[in-house]
Amino acid sequence: MLAFQLTAAAQNADAAALPFEGVHPALYGASAVLFAAVLGAASIRIIRDYERAVVFRLGRVVGAKGPGLVLLIPLIDRMRKISLRVQTYDVAPQDIVTSDTVSVKVNGVLLFRVSDPVKAAVEAEDFVEATGLLAQTTLRAVLSGAELDELLAERANLNERLKSALADQTAAWGVEALSMEVKHVDLPEGMRRAMAKQAEADRERQAKIVSAEGEYEAAETLLQASRILKNHPQSLQLRYFQTLVEVAAEERSRVLFPLPIDLMEPFRANFEPDSEE
């Protein structure tokens, strides 16, 4: 009886091994290669030169790796790519009341880049959005304390103040503010008309001043010329003949030739009655 049970057990063991008897050994090798390929694809990452990989191992930060080939432990390591290139953010138009109570709309442009990838990945959930929202509030805060003339004429100073105020706050999450500039100032229609009238009045005033200075200089020159002609009467006759030559050069012109009284002096002396008679 015992021998019969052992024989049955052996038959059952042989029947269980039957499904694997026809498997070719090359299939085992192919399976091993496929498993190694999947494992390698899950553990190898290639990081570009302008990127860094922040690696988290079991939830803890290991550090920033790259550029080049980065090896990860499958199912244990997690990676987040952070770009180090300069990024731009277009600040939406903001309603601002200047210190001299003028309501304007101002927009700007922000240029920034990541200086510390680990801080950018850990300290801020979305450092791009956080930097953009902070740029909007900084734009309103800084420009609200400036006058309209300063906003229009001293852009460089305001841009430097905007950049400094923004850089002090973004440094906490590893972002460096490179530039923050005012792009456009939208004035109310009434303010634009008033400024246009003021500019036109300034131009007219300047034109009148220039015209008056020209008249003054012309009067001074004529005064000097009259003094010269008074001391040298013959020069007046020369100037008179020069004017006639200039007039005669023009075609189809009628010239009224005034006869100088000085030319009649010799004739007057002959026709005057003798006083002795």
Contacts in CASP RR format, 6 or more apart in sequence:
PFRMAT RR
TARGET T0000
AUTHOR 0000-0000-0000
METHOD contacts of the structure
MODEL  1
MLAFQLTAAAQNADAAALPFEGVHPALYGASAVLFAAVLGAASIRIIRDY
ERAVVFRLGRVVGAKGPGLVLLIPLIDRMRKISLRVQTYDVAPQDIVTSD
TVSVKVNGVLLFRVSDPVKAAVEAEDFVEATGLLAQTTLRAVLSGAELDE
LLAERANLNERLKSALADQTAAWGVEALSMEVKHVDLPEGMRRAMAKQAE
ADRERQAKIVSAEGEYEAAETLLQASRILKNHPQSLQLRYFQTLVEVAAE
ERSRVLFPLPIDLMEPFRANFEPDSEE
39 74 0 8 1.000
40 74 0 8 1.000
42 72 0 8 1.000
42 74 0 8 1.000
42 75 0 8 1.000
43 71 0 8 1.000
43 72 0 8 1.000
43 73 0 8 1.000
43 74 0 8 1.000
44 69 0 8 1.000
44 70 0 8 1.000
44 71 0 8 1.000
44 72 0 8 1.000
45 53 0 8 1.000
45 69 0 8 1.000
45 70 0 8 1.000
45 71 0 8 1.000
45 72 0 8 1.000
45 79 0 8 1.000
46 68 0 8 1.000
46 69 0 8 1.000
46 70 0 8 1.000
47 53 0 8 1.000
47 65 0 8 1.000
47 66 0 8 1.000
47 67 0 8 1.000
47 68 0 8 1.000
47 69 0 8 1.000
47 70 0 8 1.000
47 81 0 8 1.000
48 67 0 8 1.000
48 68 0 8 1.000
49 67 0 8 1.000
49 68 0 8 1.000
50 67 0 8 1.000
50 83 0 8 1.000
50 84 0 8 1.000
50 85 0 8 1.000
51 66 0 8 1.000
51 67 0 8 1.000
51 81 0 8 1.000
51 82 0 8 1.000
51 83 0 8 1.000
51 84 0 8 1.000
52 64 0 8 1.000
52 65 0 8 1.000
52 66 0 8 1.000
52 67 0 8 1.000
52 81 0 8 1.000
52 82 0 8 1.000
52 84 0 8 1.000
52 117 0 8 1.000
53 64 0 8 1.000
53 65 0 8 1.000
53 66 0 8 1.000
53 70 0 8 1.000
53 79 0 8 1.000
53 80 0 8 1.000
53 81 0 8 1.000
53 82 0 8 1.000
54 61 0 8 1.000
54 63 0 8 1.000
54 64 0 8 1.000
54 79 0 8 1.000
54 80 0 8 1.000
54 81 0 8 1.000
54 82 0 8 1.000
54 117 0 8 1.000
54 118 0 8 1.000
54 121 0 8 1.000
54 122 0 8 1.000
55 61 0 8 1.000
55 62 0 8 1.000
55 63 0 8 1.000
55 64 0 8 1.000
55 65 0 8 1.000
55 70 0 8 1.000
55 72 0 8 1.000
55 77 0 8 1.000
55 78 0 8 1.000
55 79 0 8 1.000
56 62 0 8 1.000
56 77 0 8 1.000
56 78 0 8 1.000
56 79 0 8 1.000
56 80 0 8 1.000
57 73 0 8 1.000
57 76 0 8 1.000
57 77 0 8 1.000
57 78 0 8 1.000
58 76 0 8 1.000
59 78 0 8 1.000
61 118 0 8 1.000
61 121 0 8 1.000
61 122 0 8 1.000
62 77 0 8 1.000
63 118 0 8 1.000
64 82 0 8 1.000
64 117 0 8 1.000
64 118 0 8 1.000
70 79 0 8 1.000
72 79 0 8 1.000
80 121 0 8 1.000
82 114 0 8 1.000
82 117 0 8 1.000
82 120 0 8 1.000
82 121 0 8 1.000
83 114 0 8 1.000
84 113 0 8 1.000
84 114 0 8 1.000
84 117 0 8 1.000
85 113 0 8 1.000
86 111 0 8 1.000
86 112 0 8 1.000
86 113 0 8 1.000
86 178 0 8 1.000
87 111 0 8 1.000
87 112 0 8 1.000
87 113 0 8 1.000
87 128 0 8 1.000
88 109 0 8 1.000
88 110 0 8 1.000
88 111 0 8 1.000
89 109 0 8 1.000
89 110 0 8 1.000
89 112 0 8 1.000
89 128 0 8 1.000
89 131 0 8 1.000
89 132 0 8 1.000
89 135 0 8 1.000
90 107 0 8 1.000
90 108 0 8 1.000
90 109 0 8 1.000
90 110 0 8 1.000
91 107 0 8 1.000
91 108 0 8 1.000
91 109 0 8 1.000
91 110 0 8 1.000
91 132 0 8 1.000
91 135 0 8 1.000
91 136 0 8 1.000
91 139 0 8 1.000
91 183 0 8 1.000
92 107 0 8 1.000
92 136 0 8 1.000
93 105 0 8 1.000
93 106 0 8 1.000
93 107 0 8 1.000
93 184 0 8 1.000
93 186 0 8 1.000
94 105 0 8 1.000
94 106 0 8 1.000
94 107 0 8 1.000
94 136 0 8 1.000
94 139 0 8 1.000
94 140 0 8 1.000
94 143 0 8 1.000
95 103 0 8 1.000
95 104 0 8 1.000
95 105 0 8 1.000
96 103 0 8 1.000
96 104 0 8 1.000
96 105 0 8 1.000
96 106 0 8 1.000
96 139 0 8 1.000
96 140 0 8 1.000
96 143 0 8 1.000
96 144 0 8 1.000
97 103 0 8 1.000
97 104 0 8 1.000
97 144 0 8 1.000
98 104 0 8 1.000
98 143 0 8 1.000
98 144 0 8 1.000
98 145 0 8 1.000
98 146 0 8 1.000
98 147 0 8 1.000
98 148 0 8 1.000
98 151 0 8 1.000
99 144 0 8 1.000
99 145 0 8 1.000
99 146 0 8 1.000
99 147 0 8 1.000
100 147 0 8 1.000
100 148 0 8 1.000
102 148 0 8 1.000
102 187 0 8 1.000
102 188 0 8 1.000
102 191 0 8 1.000
103 188 0 8 1.000
104 148 0 8 1.000
104 151 0 8 1.000
104 185 0 8 1.000
104 186 0 8 1.000
104 187 0 8 1.000
104 188 0 8 1.000
105 185 0 8 1.000
105 186 0 8 1.000
106 139 0 8 1.000
106 143 0 8 1.000
106 151 0 8 1.000
106 182 0 8 1.000
106 184 0 8 1.000
106 185 0 8 1.000
106 186 0 8 1.000
107 182 0 8 1.000
107 183 0 8 1.000
107 184 0 8 1.000
108 139 0 8 1.000
108 180 0 8 1.000
108 181 0 8 1.000
108 182 0 8 1.000
108 183 0 8 1.000
108 184 0 8 1.000
109 179 0 8 1.000
109 180 0 8 1.000
109 181 0 8 1.000
109 183 0 8 1.000
110 131 0 8 1.000
110 132 0 8 1.000
110 135 0 8 1.000
110 166 0 8 1.000
110 177 0 8 1.000
110 179 0 8 1.000
110 180 0 8 1.000
111 177 0 8 1.000
111 178 0 8 1.000
111 179 0 8 1.000
111 180 0 8 1.000
112 131 0 8 1.000
112 170 0 8 1.000
112 175 0 8 1.000
112 176 0 8 1.000
112 177 0 8 1.000
112 178 0 8 1.000
113 175 0 8 1.000
113 176 0 8 1.000
113 178 0 8 1.000
114 120 0 8 1.000
114 127 0 8 1.000
114 174 0 8 1.000
114 175 0 8 1.000
114 176 0 8 1.000
115 171 0 8 1.000
115 174 0 8 1.000
115 175 0 8 1.000
115 176 0 8 1.000
116 174 0 8 1.000
119 172 0 8 1.000
119 173 0 8 1.000
119 174 0 8 1.000
120 127 0 8 1.000
120 173 0 8 1.000
120 174 0 8 1.000
120 175 0 8 1.000
123 172 0 8 1.000
123 173 0 8 1.000
123 174 0 8 1.000
124 130 0 8 1.000
124 173 0 8 1.000
124 175 0 8 1.000
127 173 0 8 1.000
127 174 0 8 1.000
127 175 0 8 1.000
130 173 0 8 1.000
131 166 0 8 1.000
131 170 0 8 1.000
131 175 0 8 1.000
131 177 0 8 1.000
134 166 0 8 1.000
134 169 0 8 1.000
134 170 0 8 1.000
135 166 0 8 1.000
135 180 0 8 1.000
138 162 0 8 1.000
138 165 0 8 1.000
138 166 0 8 1.000
138 169 0 8 1.000
138 180 0 8 1.000
139 162 0 8 1.000
139 180 0 8 1.000
139 182 0 8 1.000
141 165 0 8 1.000
142 158 0 8 1.000
142 161 0 8 1.000
142 162 0 8 1.000
142 165 0 8 1.000
143 151 0 8 1.000
143 158 0 8 1.000
143 182 0 8 1.000
146 158 0 8 1.000
150 157 0 8 1.000
150 158 0 8 1.000
151 158 0 8 1.000
151 182 0 8 1.000
151 185 0 8 1.000
152 185 0 8 1.000
155 181 0 8 1.000
155 182 0 8 1.000
158 182 0 8 1.000
159 179 0 8 1.000
159 180 0 8 1.000
159 181 0 8 1.000
159 182 0 8 1.000
162 180 0 8 1.000
162 181 0 8 1.000
162 182 0 8 1.000
163 177 0 8 1.000
163 178 0 8 1.000
163 179 0 8 1.000
163 180 0 8 1.000
166 177 0 8 1.000
166 180 0 8 1.000
167 176 0 8 1.000
167 177 0 8 1.000
170 176 0 8 1.000
170 177 0 8 1.000
187 195 0 8 1.000
228 235 0 8 1.000
229 235 0 8 1.000
229 236 0 8 1.000
229 239 0 8 1.000
233 262 0 8 1.000
237 260 0 8 1.000
237 262 0 8 1.000
240 260 0 8 1.000
244 255 0 8 1.000
244 257 0 8 1.000
247 253 0 8 1.000
247 255 0 8 1.000
248 255 0 8 1.000
END
